[in-house]
């Protein structure tokens, strides 16, 4: 939108002038605001004759100025259901290790689990597994919800 249009939209209407009849003032304000609405329609590329122009403008403004109207952007890495199997092994292995030795430190325990499972044991991977472990334990986390969903879909083998 051109700068002059933005300035024109932001400029407040001129207040009622001394001696200006109320009807004339209301008509002038209506024309000014109507002109500003037309500029907004143009800005959001909404056809002026569209019967739903008012609704479209309301949603365009809401989407721009209120995050609750914007679609949520996908974040993070795409989910792989195989990760849930790893997560289950991680949770249960650390849980069992902690039951056996309540004084055990989490990082050595995760490193042992990773080694036993044939996973990489470099510091970065162990740190990532530790963060993942705590996210999985966090109540109502996305990771926990995803694990529960995937677990419910896993075939039961007895």
N, C-alpha and C positions, 0 to 999 in steps of 0.2 A: 504494500500500500504506500502510496506517495506520502511524503512528510506532511504536505499541506492538508491531506485528508485526515491524517492522524491528529494534527493540531486542531482541525475543525471539529472532529468528534470530541476531543478532550475539552474544548472550550465550553465553559458553562453558559447556559442561556442568559441573555440580558434580563435583569429583573424588571418588574413592571415600572414603567416610567410615571412620573408624577403627571396626573391628568389623563393618563391613558385609560380608556374604558376597559372594564374587566373582560368583556367579550373580545375586544381587539387584542388584549394581552394573551388570553387563552388561545386565540387563533394563531397568533404569532409564535407562541411557545410550541403549539402543535405542529406548525410548519417546520420550525427549527429542529424539533426532535424527529419528525418524520424524515427530514433530509438526512439527519445523522443515521437513522435506521437504514436508509437506502445505501449510504456509504458502507455501513457494516455488512449489509447483504452482498454488496460488491466485493468487499474484502474477503468474505468467506465463500465467494463464488456460488451464492444462492440466487437462482433466477428471481427477479423482482415479481413476476406474475405467479410464482408458485403458491398454490393455496396453503401449503404447509410451511411457508417461509418463516413464519413466526416460531414454530416448533424447531425447525432446523437451525435457526439463529440461536435460539435458547440453548440447544444442545451443543452447538459449536462453541458458544461462549463458556458454557459449563465445562466442556472438555478441556478448553484452553486454561481456565482459571481454577479448576478444582480437580485434584488428582483422582478423586473417587469416580470421575467420569471417563478417565483414560483407561484404555486396555492395559492390562498388566503385561509387562515385557518379560519374555522368557529369560531366565538367568541360570547360570550354572551349566553343568555338563548334562547332556542328554542321559536319561535314566536307562540303565541296563539291568533287567531283572536278575541276571547272573550275579550282580553286585549284592543282591539280598542274600544269596547263599553265603557269600563271603562275610556279610554282616552278621548272619546268624552264627557262623563258626566263631567269629571274633567275640561276640557277646557271650556265648556259652563258654568258650575257652577261658576268657578272662574271669568270668563268674566262677567257674570251677577252680581256677588257680587261686582266686581270692578266698574261696571257701577252705581250700587246703592250707593256705598260709595268709591269714588276715593282714599280716605286716608286709606283704609283698608290695613292691613298687610297681606302678602301672607300666612304665616304659619297658623295663626288663621282661615283664610278663608278656606284653604285646610283641616284643622282639622274639621271644621264645615261641609264641603262637605262630608268628610269621615264618620263622625258621622251620617249625614242624609242618607247616602247610605248604612249604616251598615258595612262599612269597618273598619278594625282595626285602632285605633287612637293612638297607641303607637308612641313614638318619632321617632323610626327608620322608621316606615311605612310612617309617615307624611313627614319625610325628603326625603324618596325615591319618594313619590308622587310629592314633590316640584321639585326635580331634573327632574323627568319625565315630569312635566308640562313645564319646561323651555326647555327641549329637543324637546318637541312637537312644541313649538313656534319657535324654531331655524330653520331658512330658510334652506331648502335642507338637513335637518338631516335625517338619516336613519329612525328614529322614525316617523318623519313627513311623509316621503314617504310611509312608511308601513301603517300609519293611513289613508292616502288618498287612497291607493290601497284597503284596507279593506272597507273603507266607500263606495267606488264605487261598491263593490260587495254586500253590504248590501241590503236586499230587502226593497223596499219602502212601508211602511204601512201608509195609510191615513185614 
